[in-house]
Amino acid sequence: MGIIFMVFGLIMFVGLVVIHELGHFVAARRGGVDVDEFGIGFPPKAWGKKMKSGFLFTLNWLPLGGFVKLKGEHDADKQKGSYGAANLWVKTKIMLAGVVMNLLVAVLLFTIIAAIGMPKLVDDQFSVGSDTNIVRNDVLVGAVSQGSPAESIGLEQRDELVSITGGETTKEVASAESLPEITEQFAGQTVVVTYARDGQQQSQETTLLSKEEVDASQDSEDPKGYLGVVPIEYTVQRSTWSAPIVGVGTTIQFAELTLKGVWSAISALFQGDTTTASSQVSGPVGVFVLIKDGSDLGIQFILMIIAVISLTLAIMNALPIPALDGGRLFVTYVYRILGKKLTPKAEEVIHGTGFAALMLLFVLITIVDIRRFF
């Protein structure tokens, strides 16, 4: 089931870019701008067909999203039906249409997830208290300490801790906060740890560390726990009538968090703190790992990640970054305000440099992701 969810998540991820480009396509056609090509994936071309309305529809070998090629994309182009010949309002709608599409997808997905069960990813996640029911609350293994009792029985990340039995007493692991209390109660004893992996319950016997061993390690660089795991909670909460409200509220909340993360990364980069800057961002490799690791948590988690990615695409494309939608629009407005003509050469230099910088950043992020996850 996890593989199915992983494939579904990756298809949805590619689909977000296609939906983004579809926004540009529709806005261009409605604004009287001709579309030369609408492509799914990136060249080299695998298949193409000339549509009745005049544009070329293509399927391409690199499944990394899609693109729309407009007629006369330079601002100086003045041919009838070209992007350059369109007025400023039409250009604004074309450039922002992709952002709006991704934003609407995020709101829609958050609304659907709220109705079927929304994973809680951050503290104080937006919800309507009177219409919020917790439908799932699993205690998962977040990390396993080296040489710990947990490692000796093969506990792994994302295993669900079910219960710990010592003698005749069994304690259910109901929350992350309860685990230290339970393990301290059985300190130094041989216990049976029951956990679930891939939907199957397993039980293993191990001896917990004694109170003396744990206390003695607290002042060291490697403090130990009785079992030796860092527990995390995976909570799913469901709404009914308030699902649309939660969808909008969650979109706003995660938009604020995304902007704060972008600002933190940029600030750290200018301060020369590349470690902090790189920890704030992730590329396709990181997205793949996140979807793969989260596939075992169910369809709600995958949809949640896709919704967050859609929102992030909307925000990043709205920012005045050269070569992206917001950057192209920003440059156009600056030249109009200054009363200067945006020549094809100037446009190519600005956006070409921006694109080269984005590709370099893309490569660096990919390298960081590979080192981080592999």
VOPAGU-2260 file (C-alpha; in pm, 1 decimal, decimal comma):
REM VOPAGU-2260
SITE   aa  ch    i         X         Y         Z
SITE  MET   A    0       0,0       0,0       0,0
SITE  GLY   A    1     291,7     232,0      78,9
SITE  ILE   A    2     427,4     196,1    -277,0
SITE  ILE   A    3      87,1     286,7    -423,4
SITE  PHE   A    4      69,6     599,0    -207,2
SITE  MET   A    5     428,3     690,7    -301,6
SITE  VAL   A    6     355,6     663,5    -676,8
SITE  PHE   A    7      32,2     856,9    -628,6
SITE  GLY   A    8     220,4    1130,9    -442,7
SITE  LEU   A    9     484,9    1163,8    -714,2
SITE  ILE   A   10     218,8    1183,9    -986,7
SITE  MET   A   11      38,0    1452,8    -787,0
SITE  PHE   A   12     364,8    1643,7    -744,3
SITE  VAL   A   13     424,0    1652,8   -1121,3
SITE  GLY   A   14      56,8    1738,6   -1168,9
SITE  LEU   A   15      97,9    2054,2    -958,6
SITE  VAL   A   16     336,7    2201,3   -1214,4
SITE  VAL   A   17     106,1    2100,2   -1500,8
SITE  ILE   A   18    -186,5    2271,2   -1322,9
SITE  HIS   A   19      31,3    2579,8   -1274,5
SITE  GLU   A   20     107,5    2593,0   -1646,5
SITE  LEU   A   21    -256,9    2527,3   -1729,4
SITE  GLY   A   22    -336,7    2850,3   -1546,1
SITE  HIS   A   23     -98,7    3040,5   -1776,0
SITE  PHE   A   24    -249,3    2862,8   -2078,0
SITE  VAL   A   25    -610,4    2952,6   -1995,5
SITE  ALA   A   26    -528,5    3312,9   -1900,5
SITE  ALA   A   27    -328,2    3362,5   -2220,5
SITE  ARG   A   28    -602,8    3225,7   -2443,7
SITE  ARG   A   29    -868,0    3435,6   -2267,8
SITE  GLY   A   30    -643,5    3742,9   -2296,9
SITE  GLY   A   31    -601,5    3704,9   -2671,5
SITE  VAL   A   32    -243,0    3576,5   -2655,1
SITE  ASP   A   33    -163,5    3283,8   -2883,1
SITE  VAL   A   34      -8,3    2968,2   -2735,9
SITE  ASP   A   35     257,3    2800,0   -2950,8
SITE  GLU   A   36     302,1    2491,5   -2733,2
SITE  PHE   A   37     165,4    2329,9   -2418,8
SITE  GLY   A   38     394,9    2056,0   -2296,2
SITE  ILE   A   39     372,7    1796,5   -2021,5
SITE  GLY   A   40     722,7    1710,1   -1905,4
SITE  PHE   A   41    1035,5    1873,6   -2044,0
SITE  PRO   A   42    1211,0    1807,1   -2379,7
SITE  PRO   A   43    1326,7    1600,4   -2555,8
SITE  LYS   A   44     984,3    1550,5   -2710,3
SITE  ALA   A   45     832,1    1202,7   -2702,7
SITE  TRP   A   46     507,8    1280,3   -2884,9
SITE  GLY   A   47     324,4    1580,3   -3020,6
SITE  LYS   A   48      -0,9    1675,7   -3188,4
SITE  LYS   A   49    -118,3    1997,9   -3348,7
SITE  MET   A   50    -453,1    2086,0   -3192,8
SITE  LYS   A   51    -746,5    2237,5   -3381,8
SITE  SER   A   52    -707,2    2569,5   -3201,1
SITE  GLY   A   53    -352,9    2599,2   -3338,9
SITE  PHE   A   54    -117,7    2514,8   -3052,9
SITE  LEU   A   55     112,3    2214,0   -3033,3
SITE  PHE   A   56      42,9    1969,8   -2748,8
SITE  THR   A   57     347,8    1761,4   -2653,9
SITE  LEU   A   58     445,2    1484,6   -2416,8
SITE  ASN   A   59     812,6    1500,1   -2322,9
SITE  TRP   A   60    1061,3    1254,8   -2178,8
SITE  LEU   A   61    1161,6    1439,2   -1860,5
SITE  PRO   A   62     862,2    1403,8   -1622,0
SITE  LEU   A   63     937,1    1712,7   -1414,6
SITE  GLY   A   64     617,5    1911,3   -1471,9
SITE  GLY   A   65     524,4    2104,9   -1782,0
SITE  PHE   A   66     552,9    2433,1   -1970,9
SITE  VAL   A   67     361,5    2680,0   -2187,9
SITE  LYS   A   68     531,6    2856,5   -2477,7
SITE  LEU   A   69     354,1    3178,1   -2570,4
SITE  LYS   A   70     379,3    3363,0   -2899,8
SITE  GLY   A   71     622,2    3654,9   -2876,0
SITE  GLU   A   72     724,9    3619,7   -2511,3
SITE  HIS   A   73     952,6    3924,1   -2514,8
SITE  ASP   A   74     796,0    4242,8   -2381,9
SITE  ALA   A   75     911,7    4421,6   -2697,6
SITE  ASP   A   76     724,5    4186,0   -2932,6
SITE  LYS   A   77     433,3    4367,2   -3094,0
SITE  GLN   A   78     288,2    4109,2   -3333,3
SITE  LYS   A   79     -84,5    4052,1   -3307,8
SITE  GLY   A   80    -156,7    3772,2   -3062,7
SITE  SER   A   81     186,6    3794,5   -2900,0
SITE  TYR   A   82     252,8    3827,0   -2527,2
SITE  GLY   A   83     449,8    4145,8   -2584,0
SITE  ALA   A   84     157,0    4311,2   -2760,3
SITE  ALA   A   85     -82,3    4242,8   -2469,7
SITE  ASN   A   86    -159,0    4526,7   -2227,3
SITE  LEU   A   87     -15,4    4531,5   -1875,7
SITE  TRP   A   88    -333,9    4400,1   -1711,4
SITE  VAL   A   89    -347,2    4097,0   -1943,0
SITE  LYS   A   90      21,7    4025,7   -1877,0
SITE  THR   A   91     -42,1    4049,7   -1503,9
SITE  LYS   A   92    -328,1    3800,3   -1524,9
SITE  ILE   A   93    -121,5    3560,0   -1736,3
SITE  MET   A   94     177,7    3570,5   -1500,5
SITE  LEU   A   95     -31,0    3533,9   -1184,0
SITE  ALA   A   96    -268,9    3268,9   -1321,1
SITE  GLY   A   97     -31,2    2986,2   -1230,6
SITE  VAL   A   98       4,4    3123,1    -877,8
SITE  VAL   A   99    -374,1    3143,1    -839,7
SITE  MET   A  100    -416,6    2785,1    -966,8
SITE  ASN   A  101    -166,3    2645,9    -715,8
SITE  LEU   A  102    -323,4    2851,6    -437,5
SITE  LEU   A  103    -671,6    2722,2    -520,0
SITE  VAL   A  104    -542,3    2363,8    -533,2
SITE  ALA   A  105    -386,4    2410,5    -188,4
SITE  VAL   A  106    -712,0    2543,1     -40,6
SITE  LEU   A  107    -912,2    2262,8    -204,1
SITE  LEU   A  108    -674,9    1990,7     -82,8
SITE  PHE   A  109    -660,9    2131,4     271,4
SITE  THR   A  110   -1042,3    2137,1     274,2
SITE  ILE   A  111   -1067,7    1776,4     155,4
SITE  ILE   A  112    -804,3    1664,2     405,4
SITE  ALA   A  113    -983,9    1843,7     689,8
SITE  ALA   A  114   -1299,3    1646,5     604,9
SITE  ILE   A  115   -1129,3    1304,7     581,2
SITE  GLY   A  116    -868,0    1358,9     851,5
SITE  MET   A  117    -589,1    1619,5     863,2
SITE  PRO   A  118    -243,2    1526,9     999,7
SITE  LYS   A  119    -116,5    1769,2    1261,2
SITE  LEU   A  120     222,7    1886,0    1134,2
SITE  VAL   A  121     281,9    2193,8    1351,5
SITE  ASP   A  122     197,3    2305,3    1702,6
SITE  ASP   A  123    -122,6    2509,7    1729,2
SITE  GLN   A  124    -226,3    2399,7    1380,3
SITE  PHE   A  125    -539,7    2587,3    1272,1
SITE  SER   A  126    -866,8    2419,2    1359,4
SITE  VAL   A  127   -1218,6    2499,9    1480,0
SITE  GLY   A  128   -1220,4    2361,0    1832,0
SITE  SER   A  129   -1592,3    2288,8    1849,0
SITE  ASP   A  130   -1578,0    2084,0    1528,6
SITE  THR   A  131   -1246,2    1899,0    1564,8
SITE  ASN   A  132   -1226,3    1531,5    1653,1
SITE  ILE   A  133    -901,1    1337,5    1692,0
SITE  VAL   A  134    -939,7    1018,2    1489,5
SITE  ARG   A  135    -583,5     890,4    1515,9
SITE  ASN   A  136    -297,8     948,8    1758,9
SITE  ASP   A  137       0,0     717,9    1708,1
SITE  VAL   A  138     326,1     732,7    1900,9
SITE  LEU   A  139     603,1     671,0    1649,0
SITE  VAL   A  140     975,4     613,8    1682,2
SITE  GLY   A  141    1142,5     933,9    1566,8
SITE  ALA   A  142    1501,2     823,2    1630,4
SITE  VAL   A  143    1685,4     530,0    1788,0
SITE  SER   A  144    1994,7     580,2    2004,8
SITE  GLN   A  145    2301,5     382,1    1914,4
SITE  GLY   A  146    2369,5      92,4    2151,2
SITE  SER   A  147    2031,0     130,9    2320,4
SITE  PRO   A  148    1782,0    -141,9    2419,8
SITE  ALA   A  149    1564,4     -18,6    2132,3
SITE  GLU   A  150    1844,0     -79,0    1882,6
SITE  SER   A  151    1906,9    -425,7    2022,7
SITE  ILE   A  152    1554,9    -537,7    1929,2
SITE  GLY   A  153    1562,1    -369,8    1588,8
SITE  LEU   A  154    1324,9     -78,4    1642,2
SITE  GLU   A  155    1324,6     155,8    1343,2
SITE  GLN   A  156    1205,1     505,1    1259,7
SITE  ARG   A  157     826,9     527,0    1208,3
SITE  ASP   A  158     758,5     206,6    1404,0
SITE  GLU   A  159     444,4     261,3    1611,2
SITE  LEU   A  160     493,8     199,4    1983,0
SITE  VAL   A  161     190,4      13,7    2116,5
SITE  SER   A  162     268,6    -103,6    2469,9
SITE  ILE   A  163     539,4    -205,4    2715,3
SITE  THR   A  164     489,7    -504,7    2945,1
SITE  GLY   A  165     690,5    -568,4    3259,6
SITE  GLY   A  166     594,3    -875,8    3464,5
SITE  GLU   A  167     216,3    -876,9    3498,0
SITE  THR   A  168     178,8    -508,4    3413,7
SITE  THR   A  169     112,6    -375,5    3064,6
SITE  LYS   A  170     123,3      -4,3    2990,6
SITE  GLU   A  171     -27,6     131,3    2669,0
SITE  VAL   A  172     185,9     400,1    2503,5
SITE  ALA   A  173     -88,9     658,6    2457,9
SITE  SER   A  174     127,3     967,2    2400,8
SITE  ALA   A  175     486,9    1073,2    2347,9
SITE  GLU   A  176     488,4    1238,0    2690,3
SITE  SER   A  177     385,7     911,9    2862,3
SITE  LEU   A  178     676,7     705,4    2725,1
SITE  PRO   A  179     947,4     836,9    2966,1
SITE  GLU   A  180     715,7     777,6    3262,6
SITE  ILE   A  181     641,0     421,0    3151,2
SITE  THR   A  182    1003,6     327,7    3084,4
SITE  GLU   A  183    1116,7     482,6    3414,2
SITE  GLN   A  184     860,4     264,8    3593,4
SITE  PHE   A  185    1027,2     -44,6    3441,2
SITE  ALA   A  186    1385,5      85,3    3474,5
SITE  GLY   A  187    1642,1    -196,3    3473,5
SITE  GLN   A  188    1376,5    -462,0    3411,9
SITE  THR   A  189    1333,2    -704,0    3125,6
SITE  VAL   A  190    1024,4    -596,3    2935,2
SITE  VAL   A  191     830,3    -687,5    2623,5
SITE  VAL   A  192     798,5    -400,6    2374,3
SITE  THR   A  193     502,0    -431,7    2138,7
SITE  TYR   A  194     513,1    -221,1    1823,9
SITE  ALA   A  195     358,8    -210,1    1477,2
SITE  ARG   A  196     545,7    -203,7    1147,6
SITE  ASP   A  197     376,2    -205,1     807,6
SITE  GLY   A  198      45,6    -273,5     982,0
SITE  GLN   A  199     175,3    -586,6    1158,6
SITE  GLN   A  200     221,7    -601,2    1535,5
SITE  GLN   A  201     543,9    -747,8    1672,6
SITE  SER   A  202     673,7    -806,5    2024,9
SITE  GLN   A  203    1038,9    -816,2    2132,6
SITE  GLU   A  204    1199,9    -867,2    2471,7
SITE  THR   A  205    1473,2    -636,8    2596,1
SITE  THR   A  206    1622,1    -506,0    2920,0
SITE  LEU   A  207    1583,4    -135,8    2985,9
SITE  LEU   A  208    1867,2      72,3    3124,2
SITE  SER   A  209    1872,2     121,2    3499,4
SITE  LYS   A  210    1800,3     453,1    3667,9
SITE  GLU   A  211    2165,8     476,5    3768,5
SITE  GLU   A  212    2281,4     437,7    3406,4
SITE  VAL   A  213    2037,6     699,6    3280,0
SITE  ASP   A  214    2116,4     949,0    3559,4
SITE  ALA   A  215    2490,8     907,5    3509,1
SITE  SER   A  216    2459,1     989,7    3137,3
SITE  GLN   A  217    2262,0    1313,0    3175,8
SITE  ASP   A  218    2573,3    1530,4    3216,0
SITE  SER   A  219    2752,2    1371,5    2920,9
SITE  GLU   A  220    2742,5    1465,9    2551,6
SITE  ASP   A  221    2528,3    1157,5    2485,7
SITE  PRO   A  222    2246,2    1141,4    2743,1
SITE  LYS   A  223    2062,0     810,1    2741,4
SITE  GLY   A  224    1700,4     706,5    2785,9
SITE  TYR   A  225    1569,3     387,5    2942,6
SITE  LEU   A  226    1455,8     249,3    2605,4
SITE  GLY   A  227    1662,1     474,5    2382,0
SITE  VAL   A  228    1408,4     623,2    2141,8
SITE  VAL   A  229    1288,8     973,0    2062,8
SITE  PRO   A  230     908,2     945,0    2038,7
SITE  ILE   A  231     696,5    1161,6    1810,8
SITE  GLU   A  232     320,5    1179,2    1777,1
SITE  TYR   A  233     129,6    1144,2    1452,6
SITE  THR   A  234    -211,0    1297,5    1514,1
SITE  VAL   A  235    -497,5    1309,5    1264,2
SITE  GLN   A  236    -795,1    1536,2    1334,0
SITE  ARG   A  237   -1120,6    1555,5    1138,3
SITE  SER   A  238   -1370,3    1836,7    1079,7
SITE  THR   A  239   -1723,4    1834,5     934,9
SITE  TRP   A  240   -1906,3    2162,5     867,8
SITE  SER   A  241   -1591,2    2364,6     936,9
SITE  ALA   A  242   -1375,8    2185,2     674,6
SITE  PRO   A  243   -1382,2    2482,2     428,3
SITE  ILE   A  244   -1290,8    2720,8     711,8
SITE  VAL   A  245   -1005,9    2492,7     817,3
SITE  GLY   A  246    -894,5    2470,6     452,8
SITE  VAL   A  247    -862,1    2847,9     422,9
SITE  GLY   A  248    -718,2    2891,3     773,4
SITE  THR   A  249    -455,2    2621,6     719,2
SITE  THR   A  250    -357,9    2780,5     387,1
SITE  ILE   A  251    -300,2    3116,3     556,2
SITE  GLN   A  252    -110,5    2959,0     846,4
SITE  PHE   A  253     122,8    2755,6     624,8
SITE  ALA   A  254     172,6    3052,9     391,2
SITE  GLU   A  255     299,4    3254,4     689,2
SITE  LEU   A  256     526,5    2967,8     795,8
SITE  THR   A  257     661,5    2933,1     440,7
SITE  LEU   A  258     739,8    3304,1     413,1
SITE  LYS   A  259     914,0    3294,8     750,8
SITE  GLY   A  260    1117,9    2995,8     631,9
SITE  VAL   A  261    1216,6    3172,7     308,8
SITE  TRP   A  262    1316,6    3484,8     500,7
SITE  SER   A  263    1516,3    3274,1     749,2
SITE  ALA   A  264    1700,7    3097,4     465,0
SITE  ILE   A  265    1781,5    3425,1     284,9
SITE  SER   A  266    1897,1    3592,3     607,7
SITE  ALA   A  267    2119,6    3295,7     696,0
SITE  LEU   A  268    2265,3    3292,7     342,8
SITE  PHE   A  269    2360,2    3661,2     359,8
SITE  GLN   A  270    2517,5    3598,5     699,9
SITE  GLY   A  271    2728,1    3318,1     554,6
SITE  ASP   A  272    2543,8    3051,1     752,5
SITE  THR   A  273    2501,8    2800,8     468,8
SITE  THR   A  274    2412,1    2517,7     708,1
SITE  THR   A  275    2102,8    2696,4     837,1
SITE  ALA   A  276    2013,2    2819,8     488,6
SITE  SER   A  277    2030,8    2471,3     336,1
SITE  SER   A  278    1825,8    2320,5     619,2
SITE  GLN   A  279    1533,7    2550,5     527,9
SITE  VAL   A  280    1497,5    2427,6     170,0
SITE  SER   A  281    1464,7    2101,9     -17,9
SITE  GLY   A  282    1454,2    1995,7    -382,2
SITE  PRO   A  283    1308,3    1706,4    -582,6
SITE  VAL   A  284    1525,7    1452,1    -400,3
SITE  GLY   A  285    1400,7    1577,2     -64,4
SITE  VAL   A  286    1041,4    1574,8    -188,0
SITE  PHE   A  287    1083,7    1216,8    -311,8
SITE  VAL   A  288    1224,0    1103,9      24,1
SITE  LEU   A  289     948,2    1285,6     212,8
SITE  ILE   A  290     676,3    1121,1       3,8
SITE  LYS   A  291     846,4     780,2      24,6
SITE  ASP   A  292     889,2     798,2     402,2
SITE  GLY   A  293     539,7     935,1     454,6
SITE  SER   A  294     367,2     681,8     231,1
SITE  ASP   A  295     327,0     443,1     524,2
SITE  LEU   A  296     126,4     706,5     713,6
SITE  GLY   A  297    -162,3     693,2     468,2
SITE  ILE   A  298    -326,8     897,9     197,0
SITE  GLN   A  299    -398,1    1191,1     430,6
SITE  PHE   A  300     -27,6    1253,4     490,7
SITE  ILE   A  301      54,0    1233,3     117,4
SITE  LEU   A  302    -226,5    1477,3      32,3
SITE  MET   A  303    -108,0    1709,6     310,7
SITE  ILE   A  304     244,3    1718,9     167,6
SITE  ILE   A  305     110,3    1779,2    -184,8
SITE  ALA   A  306    -105,4    2065,9     -53,8
SITE  VAL   A  307     194,0    2224,7     119,9
SITE  ILE   A  308     404,0    2188,1    -197,4
SITE  SER   A  309     126,9    2347,5    -406,8
SITE  LEU   A  310     113,4    2639,4    -163,9
SITE  THR   A  311     492,5    2671,1    -172,2
SITE  LEU   A  312     492,0    2677,9    -554,4
SITE  ALA   A  313     234,4    2957,6    -544,7
SITE  ILE   A  314     437,0    3163,4    -296,5
SITE  MET   A  315     774,7    3113,8    -466,4
SITE  ASN   A  316     633,9    3204,4    -808,6
SITE  ALA   A  317     472,0    3517,0    -666,4
SITE  LEU   A  318     801,7    3649,4    -526,8
SITE  PRO   A  319    1006,5    3892,4    -741,9
SITE  ILE   A  320    1265,8    3631,0    -835,9
SITE  PRO   A  321    1406,2    3670,6   -1190,5
SITE  ALA   A  322    1299,7    3394,6   -1435,1
SITE  LEU   A  323     994,7    3307,7   -1222,6
SITE  ASP   A  324     646,9    3452,8   -1277,7
SITE  GLY   A  325     671,2    3715,3   -1005,5
SITE  GLY   A  326    1017,4    3818,2   -1124,5
SITE  ARG   A  327     905,0    3864,2   -1485,9
SITE  LEU   A  328     609,5    4071,7   -1373,8
SITE  PHE   A  329     824,1    4275,3   -1134,2
SITE  VAL   A  330    1075,4    4362,4   -1405,7
SITE  THR   A  331     794,5    4461,7   -1643,4
SITE  TYR   A  332     639,6    4693,8   -1383,1
SITE  VAL   A  333     974,9    4850,9   -1290,1
SITE  TYR   A  334    1050,3    4937,5   -1652,2
SITE  ARG   A  335     699,0    5080,0   -1697,8
SITE  ILE   A  336     730,9    5294,7   -1384,3
SITE  LEU   A  337    1072,6    5420,9   -1495,6
SITE  GLY   A  338     935,3    5489,1   -1841,4
SITE  LYS   A  339    1205,4    5283,8   -2009,6
SITE  LYS   A  340    1174,5    5031,4   -2290,0
SITE  LEU   A  341    1246,1    4670,3   -2195,0
SITE  THR   A  342    1454,2    4545,3   -2486,1
SITE  PRO   A  343    1477,7    4174,0   -2573,7
SITE  LYS   A  344    1849,1    4179,9   -2489,1
SITE  ALA   A  345    1791,7    4333,1   -2144,0
SITE  GLU   A  346    1508,9    4089,4   -2077,1
SITE  GLU   A  347    1722,5    3790,5   -2176,1
SITE  VAL   A  348    2012,8    3907,4   -1960,0
SITE  ILE   A  349    1791,7    3961,9   -1653,5
SITE  HIS   A  350    1591,7    3643,2   -1676,3
SITE  GLY   A  351    1877,0    3437,9   -1823,7
SITE  THR   A  352    2097,1    3530,2   -1528,7
SITE  GLY   A  353    1811,9    3455,8   -1290,9
SITE  PHE   A  354    1749,1    3119,5   -1455,7
SITE  ALA   A  355    2118,9    3027,4   -1439,6
SITE  ALA   A  356    2124,2    3120,4   -1070,2
SITE  LEU   A  357    1812,0    2908,6   -1008,4
SITE  MET   A  358    1968,3    2610,4   -1188,6
SITE  LEU   A  359    2285,8    2647,6    -982,2
SITE  LEU   A  360    2075,8    2665,1    -666,1
SITE  PHE   A  361    1879,7    2361,1    -788,3
SITE  VAL   A  362    2204,1    2162,1    -828,8
SITE  LEU   A  363    2335,6    2271,7    -488,3
SITE  ILE   A  364    2007,0    2184,4    -315,1
SITE  THR   A  365    2007,2    1843,7    -486,0
SITE  ILE   A  366    2362,3    1777,0    -362,9
SITE  VAL   A  367    2264,1    1883,0     -10,0
SITE  ASP   A  368    1955,1    1660,5     -22,3
SITE  ILE   A  369    2160,1    1359,8    -137,1
SITE  ARG   A  370    2408,1    1410,0     146,6
SITE  ARG   A  371    2125,6    1468,7     395,0
SITE  PHE   A  372    1913,0    1167,4     305,2
SITE  PHE   A  373    2160,6     916,7     163,9
